[in-house]
Amino acid sequence: MFEWEKKTILKKIVINIPILLLLISVLNEFDFNYLELKIFSFNFPFILIFYWSLKKSEVLGYGYVFIAGLINDVVVGFPLGISSFCYLLICGFASYLRHITLRPNLLKDWIFFLFTISVINSLMYSLLVLFFSFELDYYKLLLNLFFTFLLYVLFGYFFGIYHRLVFGRMNV
């Protein structure tokens, strides 16, 4: 009986790894400042939310995405709701792509991801500058956008392996 309970708890943890990664990534707000690489940063929650909203939307529920956005706002110091709004827009873009795509392809997803994060970043930073008078370094924002775009393929590959191992070949 105890072994069976261990397996179900472990199975629930393994299935919920994307949610755990999302919460850890918004709490940590990591980039590579620890390694003195101040120029290299990327937005891991964007990659995670887009991929899982596109491939298996029930893994990351919209409620978790919204709460993760609120946590991100508190950690980063943005006005409450900005990140939640942007994260939910990413879910909307991914849902749109999922419904119009006949044959999923990582390259096509990658190009649409560039369009998505460009629109989302433009909207988010326009709101922050126009309504909340934030000072932004546009050079760092463009580098963040570039590295986020490049790393989508790498993380998409690893998430695809995880997806096949945990959920099988369905909806890959």
mmCIF file of the C-alpha atoms, coordinates in Angstrom:
data_MODEL
# 
_entry.id   MODEL 
# 
loop_
_atom_site.group_PDB 
_atom_site.id 
_atom_site.type_symbol 
_atom_site.label_atom_id 
_atom_site.label_alt_id 
_atom_site.label_comp_id 
_atom_site.label_asym_id 
_atom_site.label_entity_id 
_atom_site.label_seq_id 
_atom_site.pdbx_PDB_ins_code 
_atom_site.Cartn_x 
_atom_site.Cartn_y 
_atom_site.Cartn_z 
_atom_site.occupancy 
_atom_site.B_iso_or_equiv 
_atom_site.pdbx_formal_charge 
_atom_site.auth_seq_id 
_atom_site.auth_comp_id 
_atom_site.auth_asym_id 
_atom_site.auth_atom_id 
_atom_site.pdbx_PDB_model_num 
ATOM 1   C CA . MET A 1 1   ? 0.000  0.000  0.000   1.00 0.00 ? 1   MET A CA 1 
ATOM 2   C CA . PHE A 1 2   ? 2.776  2.434  0.907   1.00 0.00 ? 2   PHE A CA 1 
ATOM 3   C CA . GLU A 1 3   ? 4.701  1.725  -2.322  1.00 0.00 ? 3   GLU A CA 1 
ATOM 4   C CA . TRP A 1 4   ? 1.588  2.462  -4.376  1.00 0.00 ? 4   TRP A CA 1 
ATOM 5   C CA . GLU A 1 5   ? 1.135  5.827  -2.645  1.00 0.00 ? 5   GLU A CA 1 
ATOM 6   C CA . LYS A 1 6   ? 4.784  6.707  -3.284  1.00 0.00 ? 6   LYS A CA 1 
ATOM 7   C CA . LYS A 1 7   ? 4.360  5.979  -6.991  1.00 0.00 ? 7   LYS A CA 1 
ATOM 8   C CA . THR A 1 8   ? 1.248  8.133  -7.331  1.00 0.00 ? 8   THR A CA 1 
ATOM 9   C CA . ILE A 1 9   ? 2.870  11.036 -5.486  1.00 0.00 ? 9   ILE A CA 1 
ATOM 10  C CA . LEU A 1 10  ? 5.984  10.719 -7.633  1.00 0.00 ? 10  LEU A CA 1 
ATOM 11  C CA . LYS A 1 11  ? 3.832  10.512 -10.762 1.00 0.00 ? 11  LYS A CA 1 
ATOM 12  C CA . LYS A 1 12  ? 1.974  13.707 -9.780  1.00 0.00 ? 12  LYS A CA 1 
ATOM 13  C CA . ILE A 1 13  ? 5.258  15.498 -9.183  1.00 0.00 ? 13  ILE A CA 1 
ATOM 14  C CA . VAL A 1 14  ? 6.646  14.377 -12.552 1.00 0.00 ? 14  VAL A CA 1 
ATOM 15  C CA . ILE A 1 15  ? 3.473  15.442 -14.362 1.00 0.00 ? 15  ILE A CA 1 
ATOM 16  C CA . ASN A 1 16  ? 3.519  18.853 -12.657 1.00 0.00 ? 16  ASN A CA 1 
ATOM 17  C CA . ILE A 1 17  ? 7.173  19.653 -13.401 1.00 0.00 ? 17  ILE A CA 1 
ATOM 18  C CA . PRO A 1 18  ? 6.206  22.434 -15.887 1.00 0.00 ? 18  PRO A CA 1 
ATOM 19  C CA . ILE A 1 19  ? 4.131  24.172 -13.182 1.00 0.00 ? 19  ILE A CA 1 
ATOM 20  C CA . LEU A 1 20  ? 6.980  23.842 -10.703 1.00 0.00 ? 20  LEU A CA 1 
ATOM 21  C CA . LEU A 1 21  ? 9.448  25.213 -13.266 1.00 0.00 ? 21  LEU A CA 1 
ATOM 22  C CA . LEU A 1 22  ? 7.155  28.161 -13.955 1.00 0.00 ? 22  LEU A CA 1 
ATOM 23  C CA . LEU A 1 23  ? 6.786  29.042 -10.283 1.00 0.00 ? 23  LEU A CA 1 
ATOM 24  C CA . ILE A 1 24  ? 10.517 28.648 -9.621  1.00 0.00 ? 24  ILE A CA 1 
ATOM 25  C CA . SER A 1 25  ? 11.416 30.750 -12.665 1.00 0.00 ? 25  SER A CA 1 
ATOM 26  C CA . VAL A 1 26  ? 9.156  33.656 -11.686 1.00 0.00 ? 26  VAL A CA 1 
ATOM 27  C CA . LEU A 1 27  ? 10.288 33.520 -8.059  1.00 0.00 ? 27  LEU A CA 1 
ATOM 28  C CA . ASN A 1 28  ? 13.956 33.388 -8.977  1.00 0.00 ? 28  ASN A CA 1 
ATOM 29  C CA . GLU A 1 29  ? 13.890 35.835 -11.912 1.00 0.00 ? 29  GLU A CA 1 
ATOM 30  C CA . PHE A 1 30  ? 17.168 34.333 -13.004 1.00 0.00 ? 30  PHE A CA 1 
ATOM 31  C CA . ASP A 1 31  ? 19.603 35.477 -15.546 1.00 0.00 ? 31  ASP A CA 1 
ATOM 32  C CA . PHE A 1 32  ? 23.332 34.936 -15.529 1.00 0.00 ? 32  PHE A CA 1 
ATOM 33  C CA . ASN A 1 33  ? 24.283 37.835 -13.258 1.00 0.00 ? 33  ASN A CA 1 
ATOM 34  C CA . TYR A 1 34  ? 25.700 35.249 -10.863 1.00 0.00 ? 34  TYR A CA 1 
ATOM 35  C CA . LEU A 1 35  ? 28.342 34.422 -13.465 1.00 0.00 ? 35  LEU A CA 1 
ATOM 36  C CA . GLU A 1 36  ? 29.080 38.095 -14.223 1.00 0.00 ? 36  GLU A CA 1 
ATOM 37  C CA . LEU A 1 37  ? 27.467 37.750 -17.673 1.00 0.00 ? 37  LEU A CA 1 
ATOM 38  C CA . LYS A 1 38  ? 25.301 40.850 -17.431 1.00 0.00 ? 38  LYS A CA 1 
ATOM 39  C CA . ILE A 1 39  ? 24.623 40.999 -21.147 1.00 0.00 ? 39  ILE A CA 1 
ATOM 40  C CA . PHE A 1 40  ? 23.099 37.503 -21.324 1.00 0.00 ? 40  PHE A CA 1 
ATOM 41  C CA . SER A 1 41  ? 19.544 37.231 -20.062 1.00 0.00 ? 41  SER A CA 1 
ATOM 42  C CA . PHE A 1 42  ? 16.432 35.554 -21.349 1.00 0.00 ? 42  PHE A CA 1 
ATOM 43  C CA . ASN A 1 43  ? 12.795 35.241 -20.352 1.00 0.00 ? 43  ASN A CA 1 
ATOM 44  C CA . PHE A 1 44  ? 12.317 31.583 -19.410 1.00 0.00 ? 44  PHE A CA 1 
ATOM 45  C CA . PRO A 1 45  ? 8.632  31.977 -18.394 1.00 0.00 ? 45  PRO A CA 1 
ATOM 46  C CA . PHE A 1 46  ? 7.816  33.156 -21.924 1.00 0.00 ? 46  PHE A CA 1 
ATOM 47  C CA . ILE A 1 47  ? 9.408  30.017 -23.390 1.00 0.00 ? 47  ILE A CA 1 
ATOM 48  C CA . LEU A 1 48  ? 7.742  27.730 -20.887 1.00 0.00 ? 48  LEU A CA 1 
ATOM 49  C CA . ILE A 1 49  ? 4.281  29.254 -21.202 1.00 0.00 ? 49  ILE A CA 1 
ATOM 50  C CA . PHE A 1 50  ? 4.359  29.397 -25.007 1.00 0.00 ? 50  PHE A CA 1 
ATOM 51  C CA . TYR A 1 51  ? 5.591  25.825 -25.418 1.00 0.00 ? 51  TYR A CA 1 
ATOM 52  C CA . TRP A 1 52  ? 3.151  24.210 -23.001 1.00 0.00 ? 52  TRP A CA 1 
ATOM 53  C CA . SER A 1 53  ? 0.201  26.332 -24.140 1.00 0.00 ? 53  SER A CA 1 
ATOM 54  C CA . LEU A 1 54  ? 0.981  25.264 -27.676 1.00 0.00 ? 54  LEU A CA 1 
ATOM 55  C CA . LYS A 1 55  ? 1.655  21.563 -27.166 1.00 0.00 ? 55  LYS A CA 1 
ATOM 56  C CA . LYS A 1 56  ? -0.463 20.517 -24.183 1.00 0.00 ? 56  LYS A CA 1 
ATOM 57  C CA . SER A 1 57  ? -2.470 23.398 -22.790 1.00 0.00 ? 57  SER A CA 1 
ATOM 58  C CA . GLU A 1 58  ? -3.886 21.457 -19.852 1.00 0.00 ? 58  GLU A CA 1 
ATOM 59  C CA . VAL A 1 59  ? -0.413 21.077 -18.299 1.00 0.00 ? 59  VAL A CA 1 
ATOM 60  C CA . LEU A 1 60  ? -0.232 24.781 -17.416 1.00 0.00 ? 60  LEU A CA 1 
ATOM 61  C CA . GLY A 1 61  ? -3.683 25.984 -16.512 1.00 0.00 ? 61  GLY A CA 1 
ATOM 62  C CA . TYR A 1 62  ? -4.572 29.621 -17.052 1.00 0.00 ? 62  TYR A CA 1 
ATOM 63  C CA . GLY A 1 63  ? -5.014 30.068 -13.317 1.00 0.00 ? 63  GLY A CA 1 
ATOM 64  C CA . TYR A 1 64  ? -1.422 28.974 -12.673 1.00 0.00 ? 64  TYR A CA 1 
ATOM 65  C CA . VAL A 1 65  ? -0.204 31.258 -15.438 1.00 0.00 ? 65  VAL A CA 1 
ATOM 66  C CA . PHE A 1 66  ? -2.120 34.197 -13.959 1.00 0.00 ? 66  PHE A CA 1 
ATOM 67  C CA . ILE A 1 67  ? -0.779 33.553 -10.447 1.00 0.00 ? 67  ILE A CA 1 
ATOM 68  C CA . ALA A 1 68  ? 2.749  33.172 -11.813 1.00 0.00 ? 68  ALA A CA 1 
ATOM 69  C CA . GLY A 1 69  ? 2.354  36.586 -13.456 1.00 0.00 ? 69  GLY A CA 1 
ATOM 70  C CA . LEU A 1 70  ? 1.289  38.145 -10.162 1.00 0.00 ? 70  LEU A CA 1 
ATOM 71  C CA . ILE A 1 71  ? 4.286  36.577 -8.417  1.00 0.00 ? 71  ILE A CA 1 
ATOM 72  C CA . ASN A 1 72  ? 6.564  37.884 -11.181 1.00 0.00 ? 72  ASN A CA 1 
ATOM 73  C CA . ASP A 1 73  ? 5.158  41.395 -10.750 1.00 0.00 ? 73  ASP A CA 1 
ATOM 74  C CA . VAL A 1 74  ? 5.888  41.324 -7.038  1.00 0.00 ? 74  VAL A CA 1 
ATOM 75  C CA . VAL A 1 75  ? 9.418  39.966 -7.507  1.00 0.00 ? 75  VAL A CA 1 
ATOM 76  C CA . VAL A 1 76  ? 10.389 42.331 -10.340 1.00 0.00 ? 76  VAL A CA 1 
ATOM 77  C CA . GLY A 1 77  ? 8.552  45.381 -9.032  1.00 0.00 ? 77  GLY A CA 1 
ATOM 78  C CA . PHE A 1 78  ? 6.101  45.873 -11.884 1.00 0.00 ? 78  PHE A CA 1 
ATOM 79  C CA . PRO A 1 79  ? 2.545  47.086 -11.267 1.00 0.00 ? 79  PRO A CA 1 
ATOM 80  C CA . LEU A 1 80  ? 0.307  44.130 -10.385 1.00 0.00 ? 80  LEU A CA 1 
ATOM 81  C CA . GLY A 1 81  ? -1.294 42.491 -13.383 1.00 0.00 ? 81  GLY A CA 1 
ATOM 82  C CA . ILE A 1 82  ? 1.133  43.524 -16.135 1.00 0.00 ? 82  ILE A CA 1 
ATOM 83  C CA . SER A 1 83  ? 2.955  40.181 -16.286 1.00 0.00 ? 83  SER A CA 1 
ATOM 84  C CA . SER A 1 84  ? -0.277 38.224 -15.821 1.00 0.00 ? 84  SER A CA 1 
ATOM 85  C CA . PHE A 1 85  ? -1.803 40.057 -18.757 1.00 0.00 ? 85  PHE A CA 1 
ATOM 86  C CA . CYS A 1 86  ? 1.258  39.371 -20.916 1.00 0.00 ? 86  CYS A CA 1 
ATOM 87  C CA . TYR A 1 87  ? 1.450  35.711 -19.900 1.00 0.00 ? 87  TYR A CA 1 
ATOM 88  C CA . LEU A 1 88  ? -2.217 35.203 -20.736 1.00 0.00 ? 88  LEU A CA 1 
ATOM 89  C CA . LEU A 1 89  ? -1.683 36.912 -24.093 1.00 0.00 ? 89  LEU A CA 1 
ATOM 90  C CA . ILE A 1 90  ? 1.127  34.442 -24.791 1.00 0.00 ? 90  ILE A CA 1 
ATOM 91  C CA . CYS A 1 91  ? -1.343 31.647 -23.998 1.00 0.00 ? 91  CYS A CA 1 
ATOM 92  C CA . GLY A 1 92  ? -3.782 33.233 -26.456 1.00 0.00 ? 92  GLY A CA 1 
ATOM 93  C CA . PHE A 1 93  ? -1.191 33.448 -29.241 1.00 0.00 ? 93  PHE A CA 1 
ATOM 94  C CA . ALA A 1 94  ? -0.164 29.827 -28.633 1.00 0.00 ? 94  ALA A CA 1 
ATOM 95  C CA . SER A 1 95  ? -3.782 28.697 -28.628 1.00 0.00 ? 95  SER A CA 1 
ATOM 96  C CA . TYR A 1 96  ? -4.348 30.484 -31.928 1.00 0.00 ? 96  TYR A CA 1 
ATOM 97  C CA . LEU A 1 97  ? -1.313 28.783 -33.481 1.00 0.00 ? 97  LEU A CA 1 
ATOM 98  C CA . ARG A 1 98  ? -2.392 25.392 -32.109 1.00 0.00 ? 98  ARG A CA 1 
ATOM 99  C CA . HIS A 1 99  ? -5.818 25.738 -33.752 1.00 0.00 ? 99  HIS A CA 1 
ATOM 100 C CA . ILE A 1 100 ? -4.590 26.870 -37.174 1.00 0.00 ? 100 ILE A CA 1 
ATOM 101 C CA . THR A 1 101 ? -1.681 24.424 -37.479 1.00 0.00 ? 101 THR A CA 1 
ATOM 102 C CA . LEU A 1 102 ? -2.236 21.184 -39.353 1.00 0.00 ? 102 LEU A CA 1 
ATOM 103 C CA . ARG A 1 103 ? 1.257  19.738 -38.920 1.00 0.00 ? 103 ARG A CA 1 
ATOM 104 C CA . PRO A 1 104 ? 3.223  20.944 -35.883 1.00 0.00 ? 104 PRO A CA 1 
ATOM 105 C CA . ASN A 1 105 ? 6.787  21.900 -36.687 1.00 0.00 ? 105 ASN A CA 1 
ATOM 106 C CA . LEU A 1 106 ? 9.375  23.311 -34.259 1.00 0.00 ? 106 LEU A CA 1 
ATOM 107 C CA . LEU A 1 107 ? 10.727 25.737 -36.876 1.00 0.00 ? 107 LEU A CA 1 
ATOM 108 C CA . LYS A 1 108 ? 7.282  27.244 -37.589 1.00 0.00 ? 108 LYS A CA 1 
ATOM 109 C CA . ASP A 1 109 ? 6.566  27.424 -33.878 1.00 0.00 ? 109 ASP A CA 1 
ATOM 110 C CA . TRP A 1 110 ? 9.905  29.170 -33.389 1.00 0.00 ? 110 TRP A CA 1 
ATOM 111 C CA . ILE A 1 111 ? 9.128  31.851 -35.988 1.00 0.00 ? 111 ILE A CA 1 
ATOM 112 C CA . PHE A 1 112 ? 5.671  32.430 -34.518 1.00 0.00 ? 112 PHE A CA 1 
ATOM 113 C CA . PHE A 1 113 ? 7.276  32.603 -31.072 1.00 0.00 ? 113 PHE A CA 1 
ATOM 114 C CA . LEU A 1 114 ? 9.460  35.488 -32.306 1.00 0.00 ? 114 LEU A CA 1 
ATOM 115 C CA . PHE A 1 115 ? 6.364  37.320 -33.496 1.00 0.00 ? 115 PHE A CA 1 
ATOM 116 C CA . THR A 1 116 ? 4.584  36.598 -30.208 1.00 0.00 ? 116 THR A CA 1 
ATOM 117 C CA . ILE A 1 117 ? 7.324  37.765 -27.887 1.00 0.00 ? 117 ILE A CA 1 
ATOM 118 C CA . SER A 1 118 ? 7.935  40.841 -30.043 1.00 0.00 ? 118 SER A CA 1 
ATOM 119 C CA . VAL A 1 119 ? 4.295  41.866 -29.736 1.00 0.00 ? 119 VAL A CA 1 
ATOM 120 C CA . ILE A 1 120 ? 4.116  41.001 -26.024 1.00 0.00 ? 120 ILE A CA 1 
ATOM 121 C CA . ASN A 1 121 ? 7.354  42.800 -25.131 1.00 0.00 ? 121 ASN A CA 1 
ATOM 122 C CA . SER A 1 122 ? 6.339  45.853 -27.155 1.00 0.00 ? 122 SER A CA 1 
ATOM 123 C CA . LEU A 1 123 ? 2.977  45.976 -25.442 1.00 0.00 ? 123 LEU A CA 1 
ATOM 124 C CA . MET A 1 124 ? 4.356  45.376 -21.953 1.00 0.00 ? 124 MET A CA 1 
ATOM 125 C CA . TYR A 1 125 ? 7.134  47.920 -22.187 1.00 0.00 ? 125 TYR A CA 1 
ATOM 126 C CA . SER A 1 126 ? 4.876  50.479 -23.868 1.00 0.00 ? 126 SER A CA 1 
ATOM 127 C CA . LEU A 1 127 ? 2.468  50.175 -20.950 1.00 0.00 ? 127 LEU A CA 1 
ATOM 128 C CA . LEU A 1 128 ? 5.317  50.470 -18.452 1.00 0.00 ? 128 LEU A CA 1 
ATOM 129 C CA . VAL A 1 129 ? 6.817  53.544 -20.112 1.00 0.00 ? 129 VAL A CA 1 
ATOM 130 C CA . LEU A 1 130 ? 3.616  55.399 -21.025 1.00 0.00 ? 130 LEU A CA 1 
ATOM 131 C CA . PHE A 1 131 ? 1.459  54.784 -17.963 1.00 0.00 ? 131 PHE A CA 1 
ATOM 132 C CA . PHE A 1 132 ? 3.913  53.970 -15.198 1.00 0.00 ? 132 PHE A CA 1 
ATOM 133 C CA . SER A 1 133 ? 6.962  56.056 -16.224 1.00 0.00 ? 133 SER A CA 1 
ATOM 134 C CA . PHE A 1 134 ? 9.481  53.242 -15.976 1.00 0.00 ? 134 PHE A CA 1 
ATOM 135 C CA . GLU A 1 135 ? 13.020 53.873 -17.207 1.00 0.00 ? 135 GLU A CA 1 
ATOM 136 C CA . LEU A 1 136 ? 14.038 51.087 -19.567 1.00 0.00 ? 136 LEU A CA 1 
ATOM 137 C CA . ASP A 1 137 ? 17.294 50.159 -21.255 1.00 0.00 ? 137 ASP A CA 1 
ATOM 138 C CA . TYR A 1 138 ? 16.201 49.229 -24.770 1.00 0.00 ? 138 TYR A CA 1 
ATOM 139 C CA . TYR A 1 139 ? 19.545 47.643 -25.618 1.00 0.00 ? 139 TYR A CA 1 
ATOM 140 C CA . LYS A 1 140 ? 19.130 45.129 -22.771 1.00 0.00 ? 140 LYS A CA 1 
ATOM 141 C CA . LEU A 1 141 ? 15.527 44.510 -23.783 1.00 0.00 ? 141 LEU A CA 1 
ATOM 142 C CA . LEU A 1 142 ? 16.531 43.699 -27.363 1.00 0.00 ? 142 LEU A CA 1 
ATOM 143 C CA . LEU A 1 143 ? 19.265 41.357 -26.141 1.00 0.00 ? 143 LEU A CA 1 
ATOM 144 C CA . ASN A 1 144 ? 16.771 39.651 -23.831 1.00 0.00 ? 144 ASN A CA 1 
ATOM 145 C CA . LEU A 1 145 ? 14.360 39.243 -26.746 1.00 0.00 ? 145 LEU A CA 1 
ATOM 146 C CA . PHE A 1 146 ? 17.136 37.847 -28.970 1.00 0.00 ? 146 PHE A CA 1 
ATOM 147 C CA . PHE A 1 147 ? 18.360 35.287 -26.417 1.00 0.00 ? 147 PHE A CA 1 
ATOM 148 C CA . THR A 1 148 ? 14.812 34.270 -25.526 1.00 0.00 ? 148 THR A CA 1 
ATOM 149 C CA . PHE A 1 149 ? 14.140 33.660 -29.217 1.00 0.00 ? 149 PHE A CA 1 
ATOM 150 C CA . LEU A 1 150 ? 17.331 31.636 -29.680 1.00 0.00 ? 150 LEU A CA 1 
ATOM 151 C CA . LEU A 1 151 ? 16.845 29.498 -26.589 1.00 0.00 ? 151 LEU A CA 1 
ATOM 152 C CA . TYR A 1 152 ? 13.281 28.527 -27.524 1.00 0.00 ? 152 TYR A CA 1 
ATOM 153 C CA . VAL A 1 153 ? 14.580 25.821 -29.856 1.00 0.00 ? 153 VAL A CA 1 
ATOM 154 C CA . LEU A 1 154 ? 16.859 24.340 -27.207 1.00 0.00 ? 154 LEU A CA 1 
ATOM 155 C CA . PHE A 1 155 ? 14.209 24.315 -24.492 1.00 0.00 ? 155 PHE A CA 1 
ATOM 156 C CA . GLY A 1 156 ? 11.581 23.165 -26.995 1.00 0.00 ? 156 GLY A CA 1 
ATOM 157 C CA . TYR A 1 157 ? 13.738 20.161 -27.782 1.00 0.00 ? 157 TYR A CA 1 
ATOM 158 C CA . PHE A 1 158 ? 14.114 19.256 -24.095 1.00 0.00 ? 158 PHE A CA 1 
ATOM 159 C CA . PHE A 1 159 ? 10.430 19.882 -23.377 1.00 0.00 ? 159 PHE A CA 1 
ATOM 160 C CA . GLY A 1 160 ? 9.590  17.640 -26.357 1.00 0.00 ? 160 GLY A CA 1 
ATOM 161 C CA . ILE A 1 161 ? 11.645 14.812 -24.870 1.00 0.00 ? 161 ILE A CA 1 
ATOM 162 C CA . TYR A 1 162 ? 9.955  15.289 -21.513 1.00 0.00 ? 162 TYR A CA 1 
ATOM 163 C CA . HIS A 1 163 ? 6.563  15.438 -23.229 1.00 0.00 ? 163 HIS A CA 1 
ATOM 164 C CA . ARG A 1 164 ? 7.142  12.144 -25.056 1.00 0.00 ? 164 ARG A CA 1 
ATOM 165 C CA . LEU A 1 165 ? 8.427  10.412 -21.927 1.00 0.00 ? 165 LEU A CA 1 
ATOM 166 C CA . VAL A 1 166 ? 5.639  11.561 -19.618 1.00 0.00 ? 166 VAL A CA 1 
ATOM 167 C CA . PHE A 1 167 ? 2.605  11.962 -21.861 1.00 0.00 ? 167 PHE A CA 1 
ATOM 168 C CA . GLY A 1 168 ? 3.427  9.626  -24.758 1.00 0.00 ? 168 GLY A CA 1 
ATOM 169 C CA . ARG A 1 169 ? 3.341  10.418 -28.465 1.00 0.00 ? 169 ARG A CA 1 
ATOM 170 C CA . MET A 1 170 ? -0.092 12.092 -28.341 1.00 0.00 ? 170 MET A CA 1 
ATOM 171 C CA . ASN A 1 171 ? -0.224 15.745 -29.445 1.00 0.00 ? 171 ASN A CA 1 
ATOM 172 C CA . VAL A 1 172 ? 3.528  16.161 -29.989 1.00 0.00 ? 172 VAL A CA 1 
# 
